[in-house]
């Protein structure tokens, strides 16, 4: 990566050569020098330095700080630079070049459009941006890899998601980070702003609050509400699993499937598997398999215990994984071992989705599994939510859906799986890449059809 140092250098105190030597000895290669400001006593320069590792960046900064006569004004890299000023903006579809055009888009003629929508609110889908617009709403309590952070600190994540919505599905997505951890306050705030949007994408809200917020909003709003951390992961995981089963020539209804980690994603994956027809799913958390005989201090775990583990298997992962066809992990690093995989059925399928470090290293697991998937982009078969949410919302908006129901989610998973032809399908290619231009149209069509057929949408065209 490239590190950019803005340095204020006192010419009489230190030579530039000493600075260059310090950078080189700390593991950096200078690739550019830009003079920003020059005076008889000082010079301000931007030094672009190529580094191979994050530790080299830290070493360079610390090394320069020890030098007398140089002050580090700012340190940035390409990631920070791309965020300068934010990553999104609002642009007008038409320019306003004269007084007459102004009168049509604003006062006085705009009043006619307002009155028309007042009489028939459904016209907002045709006469405003509502039909192409969703809100990405977070309270920053469960940001991937970071956990609970300040709402302002979560904005770069939400802006990035807005970019993906626009690029992949031409959906205008507005990032909104709330300074609240009160469920009722969050629900009422979202309800209050909902008339401006065609859909709500909940993001990075901690469990169990996220379940309550989504459930209430789905009941009380007439636009689709979708918590991507739950359903996005589940949809893409199921899509990958459908293709993995084609490779191994197994039937989902006959497979024993372990879901390890029963948080937001794990519960949703379990529900998706049951919706898809899986008959033997076993949910496991740190205390072992959930069983029907035990009561839990979590209503979702109680639901999971009641609806899974039909053979009432007990014990830790290392015990329950015996003869399992599929392992899906959304838990913690390094909890799955080679000895566990050896206990699985023939041609085991392992989805180790913990991020950034999976339940087992792909290199370690590879000799013992038939198919391996992770949540990482540096290994084959990445389970990535971006594969589904743009197409799902594009379909829901175009269908004028009031909900994104289980049938629509299942249709999305099947659509993603169908993108890979039988001839292309292999152990290292069960999930299409995020830049495959077939994804959004396929999901859109499938979601619209399922929404219309189940009564959740008004149109299918």
C-alpha positions in Angstrom: 0.0 0.0 0.0 1.0 3.6 -0.4 1.5 5.8 2.6 1.5 9.6 2.3 3.3 11.7 4.8 2.9 15.5 5.0 6.1 16.7 6.6 7.1 20.2 7.8 10.9 20.2 7.5 13.2 22.9 9.1 15.9 23.2 6.5 18.7 24.3 8.9 18.1 21.5 11.4 17.8 18.5 9.2 18.6 17.4 5.6 16.1 15.6 3.5 18.6 12.9 3.0 18.4 11.9 6.7 14.6 11.7 6.3 14.9 9.5 3.2 17.3 7.2 5.0 15.0 6.8 8.0 12.1 5.9 5.7 14.3 3.3 3.8 15.7 1.7 7.0 12.1 1.4 8.3 11.0 -0.7 5.3 9.6 2.0 3.0 10.3 2.9 -0.6 9.8 6.5 -1.6 7.8 6.8 -4.9 7.0 10.5 -5.1 7.8 13.8 -3.5 5.5 16.9 -3.8 6.4 20.3 -2.5 3.3 21.9 -0.9 4.8 25.1 0.6 8.3 26.6 0.6 9.9 29.3 2.7 13.5 30.3 3.5 13.3 28.4 6.8 10.9 25.5 6.2 9.5 23.3 3.5 6.3 21.3 3.5 6.3 18.2 1.4 4.1 15.2 0.7 6.1 12.1 0.7 4.5 9.0 -1.0 6.0 5.8 0.4 5.2 2.3 -0.7 5.1 -0.2 2.2 4.4 -3.9 2.2 2.9 -4.3 5.7 1.0 -2.2 8.2 3.9 -2.6 10.7 6.2 -0.9 8.2 3.9 2.1 8.1 4.0 2.3 11.9 7.8 1.9 12.0 8.2 4.7 9.5 6.0 7.1 11.4 7.8 6.3 14.7 11.2 6.7 13.1 10.4 10.1 11.7 9.1 11.2 15.0 12.5 10.6 16.6 14.2 13.0 14.1 14.8 16.6 15.2 13.7 19.3 12.8 10.8 17.5 11.2 7.1 17.6 12.1 4.5 15.2 10.8 1.5 17.3 9.9 -0.6 14.4 8.6 -0.4 10.7 7.7 -2.8 9.2 5.2 -3.0 6.4 2.7 -5.1 5.6 -0.4 -7.9 4.3 1.8 -8.1 7.6 3.7 -7.7 9.7 0.6 -10.7 8.0 -1.1 -12.8 9.0 1.9 -11.8 12.7 1.9 -15.0 14.8 1.8 -17.1 11.6 2.0 -17.7 9.1 -0.8 -21.2 10.1 -2.0 -23.1 13.2 -3.1 -26.6 14.3 -4.2 -26.8 15.4 -7.8 -29.7 16.9 -9.8 -31.1 15.0 -12.8 -31.9 18.2 -14.6 -30.2 21.6 -14.5 -32.1 24.8 -13.8 -31.0 27.5 -16.3 -33.8 30.1 -16.3 -36.7 31.5 -14.3 -39.3 29.3 -16.1 -37.5 26.1 -15.3 -37.1 27.2 -11.7 -40.9 27.8 -11.5 -41.6 24.2 -12.6 -39.2 22.4 -10.2 -39.9 24.8 -7.3 -42.4 27.5 -6.5 -45.1 28.1 -7.7 -45.7 25.1 -10.0 -44.3 22.4 -7.6 -47.5 23.0 -5.5 -49.6 21.2 -8.2 -47.4 18.1 -7.8 -47.7 18.3 -4.0 -51.5 18.5 -4.2 -51.6 15.5 -6.6 -49.6 13.4 -4.1 -51.7 14.7 -1.2 -54.8 13.3 -3.0 -53.0 10.0 -4.0 -49.9 9.2 -1.9 -49.0 6.3 -4.3 -48.1 8.9 -6.8 -44.9 9.6 -4.7 -43.5 6.5 -6.4 -43.8 8.2 -9.8 -43.3 11.8 -9.0 -40.5 11.7 -6.4 -37.3 9.6 -5.9 -39.1 7.2 -3.5 -39.2 4.3 -6.0 -35.4 4.4 -6.3 -34.5 5.2 -2.8 -33.7 3.3 0.4 -32.4 4.4 3.8 -29.4 2.6 5.3 -30.0 2.9 9.0 -27.6 1.9 11.8 -27.0 2.8 15.4 -23.4 1.6 15.1 -23.7 -1.1 17.9 -22.4 -4.0 15.8 -20.1 -2.8 13.1 -18.2 -5.6 11.4 -14.9 -6.2 13.0 -15.3 -3.1 15.2 -18.3 -3.8 17.4 -19.9 -0.8 19.1 -18.5 2.6 17.9 -19.7 6.2 17.6 -22.5 6.8 15.0 -20.1 9.3 13.2 -17.5 6.6 13.0 -19.9 4.2 11.3 -20.7 6.6 8.5 -17.8 5.5 6.2 -19.3 2.0 6.3 -22.8 3.2 5.4 -21.5 5.5 2.7 -19.6 2.6 1.2 -22.8 0.6 1.2 -24.6 3.5 -0.5 -22.0 3.3 -3.3 -22.6 -0.4 -3.8 -26.4 0.2 -4.0 -25.9 2.8 -6.7 -23.3 1.1 -8.8 -24.8 -2.3 -8.8 -28.5 -1.6 -8.9 -29.0 2.1 -9.5 -30.6 2.5 -6.1 -30.2 5.8 -4.2 -29.3 4.8 -0.7 -28.9 7.4 2.1 -26.7 6.6 5.1 -28.3 7.5 8.4 -26.5 6.8 11.7 -28.7 7.2 14.8 -27.4 8.2 18.2 -29.7 5.9 20.1 -29.6 2.5 21.7 -33.3 2.5 22.7 -35.3 0.2 20.6 -38.5 2.2 20.8 -36.8 5.4 19.9 -35.1 3.8 16.9 -38.4 2.3 15.7 -40.3 5.6 16.0 -37.4 7.6 14.3 -37.4 5.2 11.4 -41.2 5.3 11.2 -41.1 9.1 11.2 -38.7 9.4 8.2 -40.2 6.4 6.3 -42.4 8.4 3.9 -39.3 9.6 2.0 -38.1 6.1 1.2 -39.2 3.0 -0.8 -37.4 0.7 1.6 -35.3 0.4 4.8 -32.0 -1.4 5.0 -31.1 -1.9 8.7 -27.3 -2.3 9.2 -24.9 -3.1 12.1 -27.5 -3.1 14.9 -26.5 -5.5 17.7 -28.4 -8.6 18.7 -31.0 -9.1 20.1 -32.2 -5.5 19.5 -31.9 -5.9 15.7 -34.6 -8.7 15.8 -37.0 -6.6 17.7 -36.5 -3.5 15.6 -36.9 -5.3 12.3 -39.9 -7.3 13.5 -41.8 -4.2 14.7 -40.9 -2.2 11.6 -42.1 -5.0 9.3 -45.4 -5.0 11.1 -45.9 -1.3 11.2 -44.5 0.0 7.9 -45.9 -0.5 4.4 -42.5 -0.6 2.8 -39.9 -3.4 2.8 -37.5 -3.6 5.8 -34.4 -5.8 5.5 -31.7 -6.3 8.1 -28.7 -7.3 5.8 -26.5 -8.7 8.6 -29.1 -11.3 9.2 -30.7 -12.1 5.8 -27.9 -11.1 3.4 -25.4 -13.6 4.9 -28.1 -16.3 5.0 -29.1 -15.8 1.4 -25.6 -15.9 0.0 -24.6 -18.8 2.2 -27.6 -20.8 1.0 -26.8 -19.9 -2.6 -23.3 -21.3 -2.1 -24.6 -24.4 -0.4 -27.0 -25.2 -3.2 -24.2 -25.2 -5.6 -21.9 -27.1 -3.3 -24.5 -29.8 -3.0 -24.6 -30.0 -6.8 -20.8 -30.6 -6.8 -21.0 -33.3 -4.1 -24.3 -34.8 -5.6 -26.1 -34.6 -2.3 -29.7 -33.5 -1.5 -30.3 -30.8 1.0 -33.2 -32.7 2.6 -30.9 -35.6 3.4 -27.9 -33.6 4.8 -26.9 -33.1 8.4 -26.0 -29.4 8.7 -24.2 -27.8 11.6 -24.7 -24.1 12.2 -22.1 -22.9 14.6 -22.7 -19.5 16.2 -26.2 -18.5 17.0 -26.1 -14.7 16.8 -27.7 -12.5 14.1 -26.4 -14.4 11.1 -26.6 -17.9 12.6 -30.3 -17.7 13.5 -31.1 -16.3 10.0 -29.0 -19.0 8.3 -30.9 -21.6 10.3 -34.3 -20.2 9.3 -33.2 -20.1 5.6 -32.1 -23.7 5.7 -35.4 -24.8 7.2 -37.3 -22.7 4.6 -35.2 -24.4 1.9 -36.2 -27.8 3.1 -33.3 -28.9 5.4 -34.6 -31.5 7.9 -31.6 -32.0 10.1 -30.1 -28.7 11.3 -28.2 -28.5 14.6 -27.5 -25.1 16.1 -24.3 -25.0 18.3 -23.0 -22.2 20.4 -20.1 -22.1 22.9 -22.0 -24.3 25.4 -22.7 -27.0 22.7 -25.8 -28.1 20.7 -29.2 -26.6 21.5 -31.6 -29.2 22.6 -35.4 -29.2 23.1 -35.2 -30.3 26.7 -33.4 -27.1 27.8 -34.8 -23.6 28.3 -32.7 -20.6 27.3 -32.6 -17.0 28.3 -33.0 -16.0 24.7 -36.3 -16.5 22.9 -34.6 -17.0 19.5 -32.5 -19.8 21.0 -35.7 -21.3 22.4 -37.2 -21.1 18.9 -34.1 -22.6 17.4 -34.0 -25.5 20.0 -37.7 -26.2 19.3 -37.3 -26.3 15.5 -33.9 -28.0 15.0 -31.9 -30.9 16.2 -34.6 -33.6 15.4 -32.4 -36.4 16.8 -31.7 -34.5 20.0 -28.0 -34.7 19.7 -26.0 -33.4 22.7 -22.5 -32.2 23.4 -19.9 -29.8 22.0 -19.0 -29.2 18.4 -16.4 -32.0 18.3 -19.1 -34.5 19.3 -22.1 -33.3 17.3 -20.1 -32.8 14.1 -19.8 -36.6 13.6 -21.3 -37.6 10.2 -22.3 -34.0 9.4 -22.3 -33.2 5.7 -22.1 -29.4 6.1 -20.5 -27.1 8.6 -21.5 -23.4 8.5 -19.7 -21.2 11.0 -20.5 -17.7 11.9 -18.8 -17.7 15.3 -15.1 -17.2 16.2 -11.7 -18.0 14.8 -10.0 -21.4 15.1 -12.8 -23.3 16.8 -12.9 -26.0 14.1 -10.1 -28.5 13.9 -8.8 -30.9 11.4 -9.8 -33.8 13.7 -13.4 -32.5 13.7 -13.5 -32.4 9.9 -12.2 -36.0 9.8 -15.4 -37.0 11.7 -17.7 -35.5 9.1 -19.4 -37.5 6.3 -17.8 -38.1 2.9 -17.0 -35.0 0.8 -17.5 -32.5 3.7 -18.6 -29.0 3.0 -17.2 -26.3 5.3 -18.3 -22.7 5.2 -16.0 -20.9 7.8 -17.5 -17.4 7.6 -16.1 -15.7 10.7 -14.4 -12.5 9.7 -11.7 -11.5 9.4 -10.3 -14.8 10.8 -12.4 -18.0 9.9 -13.2 -20.9 12.2 -10.4 -22.9 10.5 -7.7 -21.7 8.2 -8.5 -22.6 4.5 -5.0 -23.8 4.0 -5.3 -26.2 7.0 -8.7 -27.5 6.0 -8.2 -27.8 2.3 -6.7 -31.4 2.3 -9.7 -32.7 4.2 -12.7 -30.9 2.7 -14.5 -31.2 -0.6 -15.6 -27.6 -0.7 -14.4 -24.7 1.4 -16.0 -21.2 1.6 -15.1 -18.2 3.7 -16.1 -14.5 4.1 -12.8 -13.4 2.8 -11.9 -12.0 -0.6 -8.4 -13.6 -0.7 -9.8 -17.1 -0.9 -12.2 -18.8 -3.4 -15.9 -19.0 -2.7 -16.4 -15.7 -0.8 -19.8 -15.4 0.9 -20.3 -11.6 0.5 -23.6 -9.8 1.3 -23.0 -7.4 -1.7 -24.1 -10.3 -3.9 -27.7 -10.0 -2.7 -28.8 -6.7 -1.2 -28.6 -4.5 -4.3 -30.7 -6.9 -6.4 -33.2 -7.7 -3.6 -34.0 -4.0 -3.1 -34.0 -3.3 -6.9 -36.6 -6.1 -7.2 -38.6 -5.0 -4.2 -38.7 -1.4 -5.3 -39.7 -2.2 -8.9 -42.4 -4.6 -7.6 -43.8 -2.0 -5.2 -43.3 -4.6 -2.4 -44.5 -4.0 1.1 -42.3 -6.7 2.5 -39.3 -8.9 1.7 -40.6 -12.3 2.8 -39.0 -15.8 3.1 -40.1 -16.8 -0.4 -38.4 -13.7 -1.9 -35.2 -14.4 0.1 -35.3 -18.1 -1.1 -35.8 -16.9 -4.7 -32.8 -14.6 -4.4 -30.6 -17.4 -3.1 -31.7 -19.7 -5.9 -31.1 -16.9 -8.5 -27.6 -16.3 -7.2 -26.8 -20.1 -7.4 -28.2 -20.3 -11.0 -25.8 -17.8 -12.3 -23.0 -20.4 -12.4 -23.6 -22.9 -15.2 -23.2 -26.6 -14.6 -20.1 -26.6 -16.9 -18.5 -23.9 -14.8 -19.3 -25.3 -11.4 -16.4 -26.7 -9.4 -15.0 -26.9 -5.9 -13.5 -23.4 -6.1 -16.4 -21.8 -7.9 -19.7 -22.2 -6.2 -20.4 -18.5 -5.7 -20.3 -15.9 -8.4 -18.0 -12.9 -8.1 -19.5 -9.6 -6.9 -18.8 -7.9 -10.2 -20.8 -10.4 -12.3 -23.3 -8.3 -14.2 -25.9 -11.1 -14.3 -26.5 -11.0 -10.5 -28.7 -8.0 -10.1 -31.0 -8.7 -13.0 -31.4 -12.3 -12.0 -32.2 -11.5 -8.4 -34.5 -8.6 -9.4 -36.6 -10.9 -11.6 -36.8 -13.7 -9.0 -37.7 -11.3 -6.2 -40.4 -9.6 -8.2 -41.9 -12.9 -9.2 -41.9 -14.4 -5.7 -43.2 -11.1 -4.2 -46.1 -11.0 -6.7 -47.0 -14.7 -6.3 -47.1 -14.4 -2.5 -49.0 -11.2 -2.4 -46.2 -9.1 -1.0 -45.9 -7.0 -4.2 -48.3 -5.2 -6.6 -46.5 -5.9 -9.9 -44.3 -8.3 -11.8 -43.0 -6.6 -15.0 
